[in-house]
Amino acid sequence: MRREFLKRSAALSASLATFPWAFAQSDWPSRPITLLVPYPPGGALDPIARALAAQLPPLLGQPVVVVNRPGGNTSIASTAVHRAEPDGYLLVINSPTTQVLHTMQAPRGYDPIKGFTPVATVSHGDWVLAVHASVPAETLPAFLAYARANPQKVSAGVTGAGTADHMGTELFKHAAGLNIMSVPFKGSGPALVDLIAGRVQMMISTKTVLQPQIDAGKLRLLAYTSQPPGETSVPTFAQHGLAGFEVFGTTLMVLGPPDMPAAIVDKLSSTIKRAIQMPETKAMLAKVNQRPLYDAPEGTHKRLVTAQATFSDIVRKTGIKFEE
């Protein structure tokens, strides 16, 4: 009898211990949510995060506060979320490219995929190959022929060793068999300055960075990494037999701490899906050359896995070195 009493007492204690958490899930959110942006204010990601955060409160019933937490190539914000309670009140918005690359560049104390809960993919921005207007090539095949005929005379601007555009440039050189020199800069701004001046001849980067100079006639657009909706006049790398570039793009996703409850993840993900389709959100995304692109938690997880596999393969193929 005593043994049976102890069993029932233990079961009751366990159920009482889990009851508040179960109630908290059903009542979520009951206080403001913080969305970390891993870059300083004023960058391209900042207005996207704020546009998303502005649409969520009416749908969730609680404020969503955007906090800039730059540093460590986005690892400071990611570390804070990785260590947070899995209650859905602290999240980070980042790209799979950066999420994976910053752990390849230096130990961070967490796995970039297993250490987080994927919530939703939010948007996508295209990446392009552009060359200086003086380069005698109007198409990608013509540029390949020109670069092959002039080894070491073509240089590419990259924003630091081991960055995403450095990865894309090295893959381009490897896939096309080109002898091109990569020139590292401290950020896209200095690289763009030298590209406009003709001191470097090409750059693979975001359309957000390069499009204004393409529109001004100072640069020439030769290829997309993946085909934007409705675009037929400019080819992709794959359409000219260069595979593996689809991963290069500014896809943004919301991630939470590991082991977030499924009920909270599902509610947050479905709400984000509604928010990014609102006209105000679409308009803000268009201003920074992004478009809505929703993916559920499973698809968001697959994007992270694909990015990690792709970049690991590029490192293996090209022998690319990261900065110490």
Secondary structure, DSSP 4 states (H G I P E B T S, - for coil): -HHHHHHHHHHHHHHHHHHHHHHHHHT--SS-EEEEESS-TTSSHHHHHHHHHHHHHHHHSS-EEEEE---GGGHHHHHHHHTS-SSSSEEEEE-HHHHHHHHHHS--SS-TTTTSEEEEEEEEE-EEEEEETTSS-SSHHHHHHHHHHSTTS-EEEESSTTSHHHHHHHHHHHHHT---EEEE-SSHHHHHHHHHHTSS-EEEEEHHHHHHHHHTTSEEEEEESSPPTT--SS-BSGGGT--S-TT-SEEEEEEE-TT--HHHHHHHHHHHHHHHTSHHHHHHHHHTTEEEEEE-HHHHHHHHHHHHHHHHHHHHHH------
